[in-house]
Structure formats: C-alpha cells, structure tokens
Amino acid sequence: MSAEATAWAWQQRVNSGAKMLLLCLADQSDPMGRCQATAYELSAQCGYSRSTVFKHLTALIRAGFLERSATREATRQAAHHYQLVI
C-alpha cells in the first residue's frame, strides 16, 4: 500500500464511483503507483458489477488519472497492470 497514492486519490475531483475505484487501486499500489488487479478483484473490493468497474476504469483512463498496460495472459480473468498518474 502506498500512503502517498491513497492521499493523492482522495484529492482528485472525480465522481464518487470512479473515486472509490481509484482509491481501491491506490490502496493496492506500490510506492511507484503501480498495481495489478483483475476486474473480479476490483468489483469485489468496491461492491460494483464488472461492467461498472470497466466503465469507471475507462473514465479514469480517459481523464488521465490512470494508465493500463497489456498483460501477457489472454483470458477474461487476467490481471491488468495499472499505473496511477501521480
């Protein structure tokens, strides 16, 4: 967990749904703001459906708060790598 990333996430001006997801990612991030998570893990943590998780992830990426990199696994359960743009 990165306290700096979590503090940064709290300061961002995004809707409450996206903020909850951003906080979940920040809570899982390393000191460089990187984390790895599946949509299933994020939906369980936030209490959202997978489609809601994807909606908020897309909004956070488009707004420039988050970057997603491809994974080697091509399964639906594959964990994605995320970088918080701190």
N, C-alpha and C positions, 0 to 999 in steps of 0.2 A: 504494500500500500504506500502511496505517495501522498503525504500530507500537503505538499505544495500543489499537486494536481487536484486534490479534493478542494482545497481553498480556491484555486483558480476556477473550478467548475461551479462553485457556489456564486462566484462573481459574474458569471456570464448571463446575458439577457436573452433567454430563450423561453419558450412556453414550458409550462410545468411538466408535461410529458417528456419532452426532449431533455429537460434538465435532470429528471430522475435517471434517465438512461445515461446521460453524461456523467452524473455522479457515480453510477454503478461502474462505468468504465474507469473513471478516475480512481475509484477505490481499489480496483484490480491492477492499476498501472504500476510500473516500476519507476525508479527515480527519473528516468528519461521520458516518462509519459507514454510508454508503450505497454500494450496489454494484448492478451489473446483470449477470445471468448467465442462461444457458439451462440447462435440465436436462441437455442433452447436454454442455455445458462442465463442469458440476459433476460429472457421472458420470465424465467422462474424468479430471478432476483427482483425484478421490477413489478412483477404481477401483471405483465402485459401479454397479449397474444403475440405470436411470432410475427404476424402481419403488422402489428403496431410497432414492434421492435424495428422491423425493416423500414417502416415509414419514418420513424424518428431518426434512425441511423442515416437515411438518405437526406433528411432535412439538416442534420448536423454536418454532414459532409459538404452539402451544397453551401451552407452558411460559413464554411471554413473553420469549424471548431475541431474537426476530426478528419483523419485520412485513413483509408482502408487499403491494405495491400493484399494481393492474391495469396492464396495458400496452395500448397502442392496437392493436397487432397481434393478430389473432385466429388465428394459426397455431400449430401444435404446436411450432414451433421458436422462437417468440417469447421474447425475453429478458424476465425479470421483474425488477422493481426491488425490492430488499430494503433494509431499514433495521435495523441492529443496535441493540438496545435496551440501550445502554451506560449 
